[in-house]
Amino acid sequence: MNPRDDALLPNGTFKNKIHITDQKELQELEYRVTKLKYRTIPNYTITDIDALKKIHEWLFGDLYPWAGQYRTINLSKGATSFMPYELFHEAIPYLNKQIKNLNTTNYPSARLFATDLGQLLTDINHFHPFREGNGRTQRLFITLLAIQSGYEMHFAQSSPAYDLYMKASIEDSAELMAKAVLDSLKI
């Protein structure tokens, strides 16, 4: 992390609306708040990638002043570098095209739907538009998109589909992600 990053306290903890300075304490509160928010999400209609910002704002807005705003720094996690923020303007039309396709295609099978949804999820994971909370936000976004298409979807952390989702995210594999999505669909 960049020590000159204005979203961070000197100890690396995110600046937050509650003024918590201990990273572990903030992470525990973030988990509890987002878990509650996850259960009470408004019924957003997913028509484009801007819905991702609304969902992020809903989940993290009580904690962070930058919730719902795309990051303005480059991020990496381990050996994975996420899309440079300077390229977001190129990614957004591509992601919107995928969302439009998912919303307008009459899929003949859950497998084909899961393939396209898995590709979108992989691309959003690489897009990684927020400072924190990308995984939770994108899983909720994809779940709402699936509901719009008539599918029930569950990515519970205790499920094999979640483990496969995590592996697909780390390996940046659309094929594994499609399988994780298919395994999470209630057909």
C-alpha positions as a Markdown table, in Angstrom:
| # | Residue | x | y | z |
|---|---|---|---|---|
| 1 | Met | 0.0 | 0.0 | 0.0 |
| 2 | Asn | 1.1 | 3.5 | -0.8 |
| 3 | Pro | 1.9 | 5.5 | 2.4 |
| 4 | Arg | 0.8 | 8.7 | 0.6 |
| 5 | Asp | -2.6 | 7.2 | -0.1 |
| 6 | Asp | -5.2 | 9.7 | 1.3 |
| 7 | Ala | -7.7 | 6.9 | 2.1 |
| 8 | Leu | -5.4 | 5.3 | 4.6 |
| 9 | Leu | -4.3 | 6.2 | 8.1 |
| 10 | Pro | -0.5 | 6.0 | 8.7 |
| 11 | Asn | -0.9 | 2.5 | 10.1 |
| 12 | Gly | -2.6 | 1.2 | 6.9 |
| 13 | Thr | -6.1 | 1.2 | 8.2 |
| 14 | Phe | -8.8 | 2.7 | 6.0 |
| 15 | Lys | -10.0 | 6.1 | 7.1 |
| 16 | Asn | -13.6 | 5.6 | 8.1 |
| 17 | Lys | -16.7 | 7.4 | 9.3 |
| 18 | Ile | -16.6 | 5.7 | 12.7 |
| 19 | His | -13.0 | 6.9 | 13.3 |
| 20 | Ile | -11.8 | 3.4 | 14.1 |
| 21 | Thr | -8.0 | 3.3 | 14.0 |
| 22 | Asp | -7.4 | -0.4 | 14.6 |
| 23 | Gln | -7.5 | -2.5 | 11.3 |
| 24 | Lys | -8.7 | -5.7 | 13.0 |
| 25 | Glu | -11.6 | -3.9 | 14.8 |
| 26 | Leu | -12.6 | -2.1 | 11.5 |
| 27 | Gln | -12.6 | -5.4 | 9.6 |
| 28 | Glu | -14.8 | -7.0 | 12.2 |
| 29 | Leu | -17.3 | -4.2 | 12.1 |
| 30 | Glu | -17.2 | -4.1 | 8.3 |
| 31 | Tyr | -18.0 | -7.8 | 8.2 |
| 32 | Arg | -21.0 | -7.4 | 10.6 |
| 33 | Val | -22.3 | -4.3 | 8.8 |
| 34 | Thr | -22.1 | -5.8 | 5.3 |
| 35 | Lys | -23.6 | -9.1 | 6.5 |
| 36 | Leu | -26.6 | -7.2 | 7.7 |
| 37 | Lys | -26.8 | -5.0 | 4.6 |
| 38 | Tyr | -26.5 | -8.1 | 2.4 |
| 39 | Arg | -29.8 | -9.3 | 3.9 |
| 40 | Thr | -31.6 | -6.0 | 3.3 |
| 41 | Ile | -30.4 | -5.0 | -0.1 |
| 42 | Pro | -32.9 | -2.9 | -2.1 |
| 43 | Asn | -34.2 | -4.5 | -5.3 |
| 44 | Tyr | -31.8 | -2.9 | -7.8 |
| 45 | Thr | -32.4 | -3.5 | -11.4 |
| 46 | Ile | -29.1 | -4.3 | -13.1 |
| 47 | Thr | -29.0 | -2.6 | -16.5 |
| 48 | Asp | -25.4 | -1.5 | -16.5 |
| 49 | Ile | -22.2 | -1.5 | -14.5 |
| 50 | Asp | -23.3 | 1.6 | -12.6 |
| 51 | Ala | -25.5 | -0.7 | -10.5 |
| 52 | Leu | -22.2 | -2.1 | -9.0 |
| 53 | Lys | -21.5 | 1.4 | -7.6 |
| 54 | Lys | -25.0 | 1.6 | -6.0 |
| 55 | Ile | -24.5 | -1.8 | -4.4 |
| 56 | His | -21.1 | -0.9 | -3.1 |
| 57 | Glu | -22.5 | 2.3 | -1.7 |
| 58 | Trp | -25.3 | 0.4 | 0.0 |
| 59 | Leu | -22.9 | -2.2 | 1.5 |
| 60 | Phe | -20.1 | 0.1 | 2.6 |
| 61 | Gly | -21.6 | 3.6 | 2.8 |
| 62 | Asp | -22.0 | 3.6 | 6.6 |
| 63 | Leu | -18.3 | 3.0 | 6.9 |
| 64 | Tyr | -16.3 | 4.7 | 4.2 |
| 65 | Pro | -16.7 | 8.1 | 2.6 |
| 66 | Trp | -15.4 | 6.6 | -0.7 |
| 67 | Ala | -18.1 | 3.9 | -0.9 |
| 68 | Gly | -19.7 | 3.6 | -4.3 |
| 69 | Gln | -16.8 | 5.5 | -5.9 |
| 70 | Tyr | -14.3 | 3.9 | -8.3 |
| 71 | Arg | -10.8 | 3.8 | -7.0 |
| 72 | Thr | -8.2 | 6.3 | -8.3 |
| 73 | Ile | -5.1 | 4.3 | -7.5 |
| 74 | Asn | -3.8 | 1.0 | -9.0 |
| 75 | Leu | -4.2 | -2.1 | -6.9 |
| 76 | Ser | -2.7 | -5.6 | -6.7 |
| 77 | Lys | -3.2 | -8.5 | -4.4 |
| 78 | Gly | -0.3 | -11.0 | -4.2 |
| 79 | Ala | 0.8 | -11.7 | -7.8 |
| 80 | Thr | -2.4 | -10.4 | -9.3 |
| 81 | Ser | -2.5 | -6.9 | -10.7 |
| 82 | Phe | -6.0 | -5.5 | -11.2 |
| 83 | Met | -7.0 | -3.3 | -14.1 |
| 84 | Pro | -5.3 | 0.0 | -14.0 |
| 85 | Tyr | -7.8 | 2.7 | -13.1 |
| 86 | Glu | -6.7 | 4.7 | -16.1 |
| 87 | Leu | -8.3 | 2.0 | -18.3 |
| 88 | Phe | -11.8 | 2.0 | -16.6 |
| 89 | His | -13.2 | 4.1 | -19.4 |
| 90 | Glu | -12.4 | 1.3 | -21.8 |
| 91 | Ala | -13.7 | -1.5 | -19.6 |
| 92 | Ile | -17.1 | 0.1 | -18.8 |
| 93 | Pro | -18.6 | -0.2 | -22.3 |
| 94 | Tyr | -17.4 | -3.8 | -22.6 |
| 95 | Leu | -19.0 | -4.7 | -19.2 |
| 96 | Asn | -22.2 | -2.9 | -20.2 |
| 97 | Lys | -22.4 | -4.9 | -23.4 |
| 98 | Gln | -22.1 | -8.1 | -21.4 |
| 99 | Ile | -24.8 | -7.0 | -19.0 |
| 100 | Lys | -27.1 | -6.0 | -21.9 |
| 101 | Asn | -26.5 | -9.4 | -23.5 |
| 102 | Leu | -27.3 | -11.3 | -20.3 |
| 103 | Asn | -30.5 | -9.2 | -19.9 |
| 104 | Thr | -31.7 | -9.7 | -23.5 |
| 105 | Thr | -30.7 | -13.3 | -24.3 |
| 106 | Asn | -33.2 | -16.1 | -23.9 |
| 107 | Tyr | -30.9 | -18.8 | -22.7 |
| 108 | Pro | -31.9 | -22.3 | -23.7 |
| 109 | Ser | -30.0 | -23.8 | -20.7 |
| 110 | Ala | -28.6 | -22.8 | -17.3 |
| 111 | Arg | -25.2 | -23.9 | -18.5 |
| 112 | Leu | -25.1 | -21.3 | -21.2 |
| 113 | Phe | -26.4 | -18.6 | -18.9 |
| 114 | Ala | -23.7 | -19.6 | -16.3 |
| 115 | Thr | -21.0 | -19.4 | -18.9 |
| 116 | Asp | -21.9 | -15.8 | -19.8 |
| 117 | Leu | -22.4 | -14.9 | -16.2 |
| 118 | Gly | -19.1 | -16.5 | -15.2 |
| 119 | Gln | -17.3 | -14.5 | -17.9 |
| 120 | Leu | -18.9 | -11.3 | -16.6 |
| 121 | Leu | -17.9 | -12.2 | -13.0 |
| 122 | Thr | -14.4 | -12.9 | -14.1 |
| 123 | Asp | -14.2 | -9.6 | -16.0 |
| 124 | Ile | -15.6 | -7.6 | -13.0 |
| 125 | Asn | -13.1 | -9.3 | -10.7 |
| 126 | His | -10.3 | -8.1 | -13.0 |
| 127 | Phe | -11.9 | -4.7 | -13.2 |
| 128 | His | -11.8 | -4.5 | -9.4 |
| 129 | Pro | -13.2 | -1.0 | -9.2 |
| 130 | Phe | -13.2 | -0.3 | -5.5 |
| 131 | Arg | -10.6 | 0.1 | -2.8 |
| 132 | Glu | -12.2 | -2.6 | -0.6 |
| 133 | Gly | -15.2 | -4.9 | -0.8 |
| 134 | Asn | -15.0 | -5.9 | -4.4 |
| 135 | Gly | -15.8 | -9.6 | -3.9 |
| 136 | Arg | -18.9 | -9.0 | -1.7 |
| 137 | Thr | -20.1 | -6.4 | -4.1 |
| 138 | Gln | -19.6 | -8.4 | -7.2 |
| 139 | Arg | -21.2 | -11.5 | -5.8 |
| 140 | Leu | -24.3 | -9.6 | -4.8 |
| 141 | Phe | -24.4 | -7.8 | -8.2 |
| 142 | Ile | -24.2 | -11.2 | -10.0 |
| 143 | Thr | -26.8 | -12.7 | -7.7 |
| 144 | Leu | -29.3 | -9.9 | -8.5 |
| 145 | Leu | -28.5 | -10.2 | -12.2 |
| 146 | Ala | -29.3 | -13.9 | -12.0 |
| 147 | Ile | -32.6 | -13.2 | -10.2 |
| 148 | Gln | -33.5 | -10.8 | -13.0 |
| 149 | Ser | -33.0 | -13.7 | -15.4 |
| 150 | Gly | -35.2 | -16.1 | -13.4 |
| 151 | Tyr | -32.5 | -17.9 | -11.5 |
| 152 | Glu | -32.0 | -18.3 | -7.7 |
| 153 | Met | -28.4 | -18.1 | -6.8 |
| 154 | His | -26.5 | -18.8 | -3.5 |
| 155 | Phe | -22.8 | -18.2 | -3.0 |
| 156 | Ala | -22.7 | -19.1 | 0.7 |
| 157 | Gln | -19.1 | -19.1 | 2.1 |
| 158 | Ser | -19.7 | -22.6 | 3.4 |
| 159 | Ser | -20.6 | -24.0 | 0.0 |
| 160 | Pro | -18.4 | -25.8 | -2.5 |
| 161 | Ala | -19.5 | -23.2 | -5.1 |
| 162 | Tyr | -17.9 | -20.5 | -3.0 |
| 163 | Asp | -14.6 | -22.4 | -2.8 |
| 164 | Leu | -14.6 | -22.8 | -6.6 |
| 165 | Tyr | -15.5 | -19.1 | -7.0 |
| 166 | Met | -12.5 | -18.2 | -4.9 |
| 167 | Lys | -10.2 | -20.5 | -6.9 |
| 168 | Ala | -11.6 | -19.1 | -10.2 |
| 169 | Ser | -11.0 | -15.6 | -8.9 |
| 170 | Ile | -7.4 | -16.3 | -7.9 |
| 171 | Glu | -6.6 | -18.1 | -11.1 |
| 172 | Asp | -8.6 | -15.6 | -13.2 |
| 173 | Ser | -10.4 | -18.5 | -14.9 |
| 174 | Ala | -13.7 | -17.8 | -16.7 |
| 175 | Glu | -14.1 | -21.6 | -17.2 |
| 176 | Leu | -13.9 | -22.3 | -13.4 |
| 177 | Met | -16.0 | -19.3 | -12.7 |
| 178 | Ala | -18.8 | -20.6 | -15.0 |
| 179 | Lys | -18.7 | -23.9 | -13.1 |
| 180 | Ala | -18.9 | -22.0 | -9.8 |
| 181 | Val | -21.9 | -20.0 | -11.1 |
| 182 | Leu | -23.6 | -23.1 | -12.4 |
| 183 | Asp | -23.0 | -24.9 | -9.1 |
| 184 | Ser | -24.5 | -21.9 | -7.2 |
| 185 | Leu | -27.7 | -21.7 | -9.3 |
| 186 | Lys | -30.9 | -23.2 | -7.9 |
| 187 | Ile | -32.5 | -24.7 | -11.0 |
